[in-house]
């Protein structure tokens, strides 16, 4: 697994646990992301969070992480205030206006192609 994907997954695990629970639906979502990228046997329980964002140099990586984050907070059917706060902080670190989270939080998530087009207006 490359460092960028590892960093994305690590941040997503931290997001999943931000409400105090690591729900089965969240774990399944992360497992499916890993499987789509050919990664097997990745232990999500041994993830250590590193808040260094220097690995995210491409706009595509930033958009993808934000898209996955929004999908993840919806995975268990409950959007917790701590998850929203984490996503807003993440958006800011990725150079997006945090209002992007409010925009998408209560919408059905569009596919990534449409998301990329929409999220451009939130770049800061």
Buried (B, 14 or more C-beta within 10 A) or exposed (E): EEEBBBBBBBBBBBBBBBBEEBBEBBBEBBBEBBEEBEBEEBEBEEBEEEEEBEBBEEBEBBBBBBBBBBBBBBBBEEBBEBBBEBBBBBBBBBEBBBEBBEBBBEEEBBEBEEBBEEBEEBEE
